[in-house]
Amino acid sequence: MGSASASPPWIAILAIASALFLGKANLLVTLFFWMAPLLIMWSMYSILKEYSLNSFLRVGASLSYALSPVALASISSGRLGSMVTLIIGPQIVRYLLRIRKVEKVSWQFIFALSLLIGVLAAFSMQAFIAVALIYVIGGIFDVIDNRKNSNPRLMRNRLTRRFVLIATPLLLCFPWSFQLLSHPGRLLLEPGLSIAGGGSALAWLANPGGVGSIPWWAMSPAPIILLVALFSSTRARLFAEVGVIFLLVASFAGALAFPSHGDSVGEPLWVGSFLTFASISAVLAGVVILDGLRNKLASTGFHFRHILAGLVVASTLMYAGTAVTWTLTTGANSPVRANQESVLPPFLALNPGVKTLVIRAAEGVNSQTLNFYISRGSDARLGDPDTAPTSPLAIDLAVRQIVDGSGLASSKVLSAYGIKYVFMKNPIDKQFVHAIDGLGGFVRNSATDAGIVWRVDGVSERLVFTSASGKSTGILADPKGTRTFSPGAGILSLAENFDASWEIIQDGKKLPKKQNEYGLPEFAVTNVGEFSLTHDGTARRGMLALQSLIVMGVVVMATPARRRRSEMSVEELT
């Protein structure tokens, strides 16, 4: 129905990256999914060099990270935000450990880290919240330290730098991030289609759950490692404390449900980004514990350390074997696949821009539960779910009345919104089909193995002219705008969500605009003649220009500055 929502920045990042493949974004996404396990493993391996010189231990730990429940579920269900978090997350942790004394870090490093976190926030605001949580915890410790050793100047310096680290990524994602602040629940949502997670119980097992995730009995070793590391006297305890905090946060968030763009009913939250940082903490804690442990255990008598070490190693090996077996068997039938068929029949996609109401049974529940969405001549594309508007109440009511057989005026409502066809995809309950056939205003066009198509009676064009006598006539209109002719005085109705940027200009003047009974924009035409329908994007372009300036400013601050002449040697100057 048209959307004025700001597009998330990750769409622009993918568009820029697809230039490497001559603009083939689908090829970029396909290669990313194929390479994701290796990239996840490489990212973890690169930071483990700082914790162990044992290459076998580093490779094993990196492999266990790539086989973690959150990694397998993210790849299987197409969770783009969590996959990016799995890759960038270890690098974020590496740099976060360097700013424990944040006042000693240069501003160049602060802005470089903010730029990296900004990229992460563009794909997953949930991951940004996880990083911001670490900053807040660090700020609390700064306040406690300042109370013991009062130093107002040092305190201001620390808090200023931490504030910049939190605020800069939000500014980099402007205006999308500020729009999310008006709907705080959406800050926790994953990009793309709203697919339910597994709930808080599975989150305690470091398993996000949901479609494409491993079963609960394939228990991850992460909770066991974190529990063991809590009793360690090494720095593994610090990682364990952070990991347990993220398990708690994930468990709490997993019990929440928020509706995403275009949805009226919320699904249990996917907490993959929170569990990613818990998994990273578990891997780092495990490496710190196991590094050099063999020599230590060999030089001491048998005690509880031998039992705990054996428990960690045994649980890791058992999980790795179970995860690989599941991935090659049951897990191969994942929601993400290369040969997925189209939802819409081919003949409905011949005319781009034609609206079709698609009704299908909800997967994973009983056949009496239905989902619907409005297509414009094609299936949903990358980024569409993140900008989809909330369905108008009139359409929600019309769809309910269609399937229960009481919608005598439903065809009038759908035609007012420019919906020309109704497509009910198989498999579907026959009683719903009989209900639509029994209603007036719907003419069955076809019935195939894919489903059944009905044509909606009435004028279902995007732009409709209604004369003073009440006769309605459809006017051909381009999806972005149009320039056409008005046959006389009357009302022009546009089948798009009402937005202040829609304008019709005739004889050099803007026509008066108001909302009709369905909440759609309509314009009063008084003269015969040519007119132009446009959508004024001045404000949007201004916000994008401001975002570009912010990005360029942060990039300049993050890049090395030219040295002063006083810093150069005599040989360089001569």
C-alpha positions in Angstrom: 0.0 0.0 0.0 3.0 2.3 -0.2 5.4 3.2 2.6 7.1 6.3 3.8 9.4 4.3 6.2 13.1 4.9 5.9 15.0 2.1 4.3 17.6 0.4 6.5 21.2 1.3 5.7 22.1 -2.4 5.1 20.3 -2.2 1.8 22.7 0.6 0.7 25.7 -1.4 1.9 24.6 -4.4 -0.1 24.0 -2.2 -3.1 27.5 -0.8 -2.9 29.1 -4.2 -2.3 27.2 -5.6 -5.3 29.1 -3.3 -7.6 31.9 -5.9 -7.3 29.6 -8.3 -9.0 28.4 -5.8 -11.7 25.3 -5.0 -9.7 24.2 -8.6 -9.1 22.9 -8.3 -5.6 21.4 -11.8 -5.7 24.9 -13.2 -6.6 26.4 -11.3 -3.7 23.9 -12.7 -1.2 24.3 -16.2 -2.6 28.1 -16.1 -2.3 27.8 -14.6 1.2 25.7 -17.5 2.4 28.1 -20.0 0.8 31.1 -18.3 2.4 29.5 -17.5 5.7 30.8 -20.5 7.7 34.4 -19.9 6.6 34.1 -16.1 7.3 32.7 -16.9 10.8 35.5 -19.3 11.5 38.2 -17.0 10.2 36.9 -14.1 12.3 37.1 -16.1 15.5 40.5 -17.6 14.5 42.0 -14.2 14.0 41.4 -13.0 17.5 42.3 -16.3 19.2 46.0 -15.7 18.3 46.0 -13.3 21.3 44.9 -16.0 23.7 46.7 -19.1 22.6 49.8 -20.2 20.6 48.3 -23.7 20.1 47.1 -23.8 16.5 45.1 -27.0 17.1 43.2 -25.4 19.9 42.5 -22.2 17.9 41.2 -24.2 14.9 39.0 -26.4 17.1 37.6 -23.4 19.0 37.0 -21.5 15.7 35.2 -24.6 14.2 33.0 -24.9 17.3 32.1 -21.3 17.0 31.1 -21.8 13.3 29.1 -24.8 14.3 27.4 -23.0 17.2 23.5 -23.2 17.4 23.2 -19.6 16.5 25.4 -19.9 13.5 23.7 -22.9 12.1 20.2 -21.4 12.7 21.2 -18.1 11.2 22.4 -19.6 8.0 19.6 -22.1 7.7 16.8 -19.5 8.2 18.5 -16.7 6.3 19.1 -14.4 9.3 21.3 -11.8 7.5 21.7 -9.6 10.6 22.8 -12.4 12.9 25.2 -13.7 10.2 26.9 -10.3 10.0 27.0 -10.2 13.8 28.7 -13.6 13.9 31.4 -12.3 11.5 31.9 -8.8 12.9 31.2 -9.7 16.5 34.7 -11.2 17.3 36.4 -8.2 15.9 34.2 -5.9 18.0 35.1 -7.8 21.1 38.8 -7.6 20.2 38.6 -3.8 20.1 36.3 -3.5 23.1 39.0 -5.2 25.2 41.4 -2.4 24.2 39.2 0.4 25.5 38.9 -0.8 29.1 41.0 2.3 29.8 39.0 4.4 27.4 40.6 7.7 28.3 43.9 6.4 27.0 42.5 5.6 23.5 43.0 8.1 20.7 40.0 9.8 19.1 41.0 8.2 15.7 40.5 4.8 17.3 37.2 5.8 18.8 35.8 6.9 15.5 37.2 3.9 13.7 35.5 1.6 16.2 32.3 3.6 15.9 32.4 3.2 12.1 32.7 -0.6 12.5 29.9 -0.7 15.1 27.8 1.5 12.7 28.1 -1.1 10.0 27.0 -3.7 12.6 24.1 -1.6 13.7 22.9 -1.2 10.1 22.4 -4.9 9.9 21.3 -5.6 13.5 20.2 -3.1 16.0 19.9 -5.9 18.5 23.7 -6.4 18.1 24.2 -2.6 18.7 22.1 -2.9 21.9 24.4 -5.7 23.0 27.5 -3.5 22.4 25.9 -0.5 24.0 25.1 -2.7 27.1 28.9 -3.4 27.4 29.5 0.4 27.2 26.9 1.1 29.9 28.4 -1.5 32.2 31.8 0.1 31.6 30.3 3.5 32.4 28.9 2.1 35.7 32.4 0.9 36.7 33.8 4.3 35.8 31.3 6.0 38.2 32.2 3.5 41.0 35.9 4.2 40.4 35.3 7.9 40.5 33.6 7.7 43.8 36.6 5.9 45.3 39.1 8.2 43.6 37.4 11.5 42.7 38.7 12.9 39.5 36.0 15.0 37.7 38.2 15.7 34.7 39.0 12.0 34.1 35.3 11.1 34.6 34.1 13.6 32.0 36.8 12.4 29.6 35.7 8.8 30.0 31.9 9.5 29.7 32.4 11.7 26.7 34.3 9.0 24.8 31.7 6.3 25.8 28.9 8.6 24.7 30.6 9.1 21.3 30.9 5.4 20.9 27.2 5.0 21.5 25.8 8.0 19.6 28.0 7.9 16.5 26.6 4.5 15.2 23.1 5.9 15.6 24.0 9.0 13.6 25.6 6.9 10.9 22.3 5.0 10.5 20.2 8.2 10.4 17.3 8.6 9.6 16.4 4.9 9.9 17.7 4.7 13.5 15.8 7.7 14.7 12.6 6.3 13.1 13.2 3.1 15.1 13.4 5.1 18.3 9.7 6.0 17.8 8.9 2.2 17.9 11.4 0.9 20.5 10.2 -2.7 20.2 11.6 -2.7 16.6 15.1 -2.1 17.9 15.2 -5.8 18.9 13.9 -7.1 15.5 16.0 -9.0 13.0 16.0 -7.6 9.4 13.8 -9.4 6.9 10.7 -11.5 7.4 9.4 -11.8 11.0 10.0 -15.4 11.9 9.5 -16.5 15.5 12.4 -17.5 17.7 12.4 -20.4 20.1 11.6 -18.6 23.3 13.5 -18.0 26.6 13.9 -21.7 27.6 16.0 -22.5 24.5 18.0 -19.2 25.0 19.4 -20.6 28.2 21.0 -23.4 26.1 22.5 -20.8 23.7 20.1 -21.9 21.1 17.9 -19.2 19.4 15.3 -21.8 18.3 12.8 -21.2 15.5 12.7 -22.6 12.0 16.0 -24.1 10.8 17.6 -24.4 14.3 19.0 -27.5 15.8 16.8 -29.5 18.3 17.1 -28.8 22.0 18.7 -32.1 22.8 21.7 -31.2 20.7 22.9 -29.1 23.6 25.6 -26.5 23.0 28.7 -26.7 25.2 28.6 -22.9 25.7 26.5 -22.8 28.9 28.7 -25.6 30.4 31.9 -23.7 29.5 30.5 -20.5 31.0 29.5 -22.2 34.2 32.9 -23.9 34.6 34.7 -20.6 33.8 32.8 -18.8 36.5 34.9 -20.7 39.0 38.2 -20.0 37.3 40.8 -17.8 38.8 42.1 -16.6 35.3 40.7 -14.0 33.0 38.3 -16.7 31.7 36.0 -15.6 34.6 35.6 -12.1 33.0 34.5 -13.7 29.8 32.2 -16.0 31.7 30.5 -13.2 33.5 29.9 -11.3 30.3 28.6 -14.4 28.6 26.1 -15.2 31.5 24.8 -11.6 31.3 24.0 -12.1 27.6 22.4 -15.4 28.3 20.2 -13.6 30.9 19.4 -10.8 28.4 18.6 -13.3 25.6 16.4 -15.3 28.0 14.4 -12.2 28.9 14.1 -10.9 25.4 13.1 -14.3 24.1 9.9 -14.1 26.1 8.9 -10.8 24.4 7.0 -10.4 21.2 6.7 -7.3 19.0 5.0 -6.9 15.6 7.4 -5.9 12.8 6.8 -3.8 9.8 3.5 -4.8 8.1 2.6 -7.3 10.9 -0.3 -6.9 13.3 0.6 -9.8 15.5 4.0 -10.1 17.2 6.2 -13.2 17.1 8.5 -14.4 19.9 11.8 -12.5 19.4 14.8 -14.0 17.7 17.7 -13.4 20.0 20.5 -14.5 17.8 22.6 -11.4 18.2 22.6 -11.6 22.0 23.5 -15.3 21.8 26.3 -14.5 19.4 28.1 -12.5 22.1 27.4 -15.2 24.6 28.9 -17.8 22.3 32.0 -15.5 21.7 32.4 -15.2 25.4 32.2 -19.0 25.8 34.8 -19.7 23.1 37.2 -17.2 24.6 36.7 -18.5 28.1 37.2 -22.1 26.9 40.4 -21.2 25.1 41.8 -19.4 28.1 41.0 -22.4 30.3 42.3 -25.1 27.9 45.5 -23.3 26.8 48.4 -25.0 28.5 46.0 -27.0 30.7 47.4 -30.4 29.7 50.8 -29.6 31.2 49.2 -28.2 34.4 47.0 -31.3 34.9 49.9 -33.7 34.2 52.0 -32.1 37.0 49.2 -32.4 39.6 47.2 -35.1 41.2 43.7 -36.0 40.2 41.1 -33.5 41.4 38.1 -31.5 40.2 40.1 -29.7 37.5 40.5 -32.9 35.6 36.7 -33.6 35.8 35.8 -30.1 34.7 38.3 -30.2 31.8 37.0 -33.5 30.7 33.4 -32.3 30.9 34.3 -29.3 28.7 36.1 -31.3 26.1 33.5 -34.2 26.0 30.5 -31.8 25.7 32.3 -29.9 22.9 33.1 -33.1 20.9 29.6 -34.6 21.4 28.0 -31.4 20.2 30.2 -31.1 17.2 29.4 -34.6 16.1 25.7 -34.1 16.7 25.6 -30.7 14.9 27.5 -32.0 11.8 25.2 -35.1 11.6 22.0 -33.0 11.9 23.3 -30.5 9.4 23.9 -33.2 6.8 20.5 -34.9 7.4 17.5 -33.1 8.8 19.1 -29.7 8.7 19.6 -29.9 4.9 15.9 -29.2 4.5 16.2 -25.6 5.7 14.0 -22.6 4.7 16.9 -21.1 2.7 17.3 -22.9 -0.6 18.4 -22.0 -4.1 15.5 -23.6 -6.0 12.7 -22.1 -4.0 9.6 -21.7 -6.2 7.7 -18.4 -6.6 4.6 -17.8 -4.6 2.7 -15.9 -7.2 1.6 -17.6 -10.4 3.5 -16.4 -13.5 0.5 -14.7 -15.2 -0.1 -12.5 -12.2 3.5 -11.1 -12.5 3.0 -10.1 -16.1 1.7 -6.6 -15.2 4.1 -4.9 -12.8 2.4 -2.8 -10.2 -0.9 -4.7 -10.3 -1.9 -5.4 -6.7 -2.8 -8.9 -5.7 -4.1 -10.0 -2.3 -2.2 -13.2 -1.5 -3.8 -15.5 1.2 -2.0 -18.6 2.4 -2.1 -21.0 5.4 0.3 -20.1 8.1 3.1 -22.7 8.4 3.6 -24.7 11.5 0.1 -24.1 12.9 -3.4 -25.5 12.2 -5.0 -24.9 8.8 -7.5 -22.5 10.2 -4.8 -19.8 10.6 -4.2 -17.7 7.5 -1.6 -15.0 6.6 -2.0 -12.5 3.9 0.0 -9.8 2.1 -0.5 -7.4 -0.8 1.8 -8.0 -3.8 2.6 -5.6 -6.6 3.1 -8.1 -9.4 6.0 -9.9 -7.8 7.1 -11.8 -4.7 8.6 -10.0 -1.7 12.1 -8.7 -2.5 15.1 -8.1 -0.3 14.3 -5.1 2.0 10.5 -5.1 1.4 9.6 -6.5 4.9 11.7 -3.8 6.6 9.7 -1.0 5.0 6.3 -2.6 4.7 3.6 -0.4 6.3 1.0 -1.6 8.8 -2.0 -3.1 7.0 -5.0 -0.7 7.1 -7.8 -1.9 9.5 -10.3 -1.8 6.6 -8.3 -4.4 4.7 -7.8 -6.6 7.8 -11.6 -6.5 8.3 -12.3 -7.2 4.6 -10.0 -10.3 4.6 -11.6 -11.7 7.7 -15.0 -11.2 6.3 -14.0 -12.8 3.0 -12.8 -16.1 4.6 -15.8 -16.3 6.9 -18.3 -15.6 4.1 -19.8 -12.4 5.6 -17.9 -9.9 3.4 -20.7 -8.7 1.1 -18.9 -5.3 0.7 -15.4 -6.7 0.8 -14.9 -6.4 -3.0 -15.7 -2.7 -2.8 -13.1 -2.2 -0.1 -10.4 -4.1 -2.0 -11.1 -2.3 -5.3 -10.8 1.1 -3.4 -7.3 0.1 -2.3 -6.4 -0.8 -5.9 -6.4 -4.6 -5.4 -7.3 -6.3 -8.7 -6.9 -10.0 -7.8 -7.2 -12.4 -4.8 -4.9 -15.4 -4.9 -5.4 -18.2 -2.4 -2.3 -20.4 -2.4 -2.5 -24.2 -2.0 -2.8 -26.0 0.4 -5.9 -24.3 1.7 -9.1 -25.4 3.4 -11.9 -25.9 0.9 -14.4 -24.1 3.2 -12.5 -20.8 2.6 -12.7 -21.4 -1.2 -16.5 -22.0 -1.0 -16.9 -18.8 1.2 -15.2 -16.6 -1.5 -17.2 -18.3 -4.3 -20.4 -17.6 -2.5 -19.7 -13.9 -2.1 -20.6 -11.3 -4.7 -17.9 -9.2 -6.3 -15.3 -11.9 -6.9 -15.1 -13.8 -10.2 -13.0 -16.9 -10.3 -10.3 -16.6 -13.0 -8.3 -19.8 -12.7 -7.7 -22.8 -10.5 -4.3 -24.6 -10.8 -2.0 -26.7 -8.6 -0.5 -23.4 -7.3 -3.9 -22.1 -6.1 -7.0 -20.2 -7.1 -7.3 -16.7 -8.5 -10.3 -14.4 -8.3 -10.7 -11.1 -10.0 -12.2 -8.3 -7.9 -15.1 -6.5 -9.5 -15.1 -2.7 -9.8 -12.5 -0.1 -10.8 -9.3 -1.3 -9.2 -6.7 1.0 -10.8 -4.1 2.8 -8.8 -5.5 6.2 -9.8 -9.3 6.6 -10.2 -11.3 9.6 -11.4 -14.8 10.0 -10.1 -17.0 12.5 -11.9 -19.6 14.7 -10.3 -22.3 12.2 -11.4 -20.5 9.4 -9.4 -19.1 7.5 -12.4 -15.6 6.1 -11.7 -12.9 5.6 -14.4 -9.5 4.2 -14.0 -6.5 6.2 -15.1 -3.2 4.6 -16.1 -0.5 5.7 -13.6 3.2 5.0 -13.4 4.3 3.5 -10.1 6.5 6.5 -9.4 4.3 9.3 -10.8 2.3 10.1 -13.9 1.3 12.9 -16.2 -2.1 12.5 -17.8 -5.5 14.2 -18.5 -8.5 15.0 -16.4 -11.8 14.8 -18.3 -13.6 17.3 -16.0 -14.4 18.3 -12.5 -14.5 15.6 -9.9 -12.3 13.6 -7.4 -9.0 11.9 -8.1 -8.4 9.0 -5.7 -5.0 7.4 -5.2 -4.8 3.8 -4.0 -1.7 4.5 -1.7 -1.3 5.1 2.0 -1.9 8.7 2.8 1.3 10.8 2.9 1.9 14.5 2.9 4.4 14.2 0.0 1.8 13.1 -2.6 0.9 16.0 -4.8 -1.2 16.7 -7.9 -0.3 19.8 -9.9 -2.7 21.2 -12.4 -2.3 24.6 -14.2 0.8 25.3 -12.0 -1.2 24.9 -8.7 -1.4 22.1 -6.2 -4.8 20.6 -5.9 -6.3 20.4 -2.4 -5.8 17.0 -0.7 -7.6 15.1 2.0 -8.1 11.6 3.3 -11.2 9.7 2.2 -13.2 7.2 4.2 -10.5 4.5 3.6 -7.6 6.7 4.7 -6.4 7.1 1.1 -5.4 10.4 -0.5 -7.9 12.1 -2.8 -7.7 15.4 -4.7 -10.4 17.8 -5.8 -10.2 18.6 -9.5 -12.1 21.7 -10.7 -10.9 22.1 -14.3 -10.5 20.0 -17.4 -6.9 19.5 -18.5 -3.5 17.9 -17.9 -2.2 17.3 -14.4 0.9 15.7 -12.9 1.0 13.2 -10.0 4.3 13.3 -8.0 5.7 12.3 -4.7 7.8 15.1 -3.3 11.0 13.6 -1.9 12.7 16.8 -0.9 12.7 16.0 2.9 13.9 12.5 2.2 16.8 13.7 0.0 17.8 16.2 2.6 18.0 13.5 5.3 20.1 11.3 3.0 22.4 14.2 2.3 22.8 14.8 6.0 23.5 11.1 6.5 26.2 11.2 3.8 27.8 14.2 5.5 27.9 12.3 8.8 29.4 9.2 7.2 32.1 11.3 5.5 32.8 13.1 8.7 33.3 9.9 10.7 35.5 8.4 7.9 37.7 11.5 8.0 38.0 11.3 11.8 38.8 7.6 11.6 41.5 7.9 9.0 45.1 8.8 10.0 45.9 12.5 9.9 48.9 14.0 8.1 51.9 14.5 10.5 53.0 18.0 11.5 56.3 19.2 10.3 57.6 19.1 13.9 56.9 15.4 14.0 59.0 14.7 10.8 62.7 13.9 10.9 65.3 16.1 9.3 66.0 13.5 6.7 62.3 13.5 5.6 62.2 17.3 5.4 65.3 17.5 3.3 
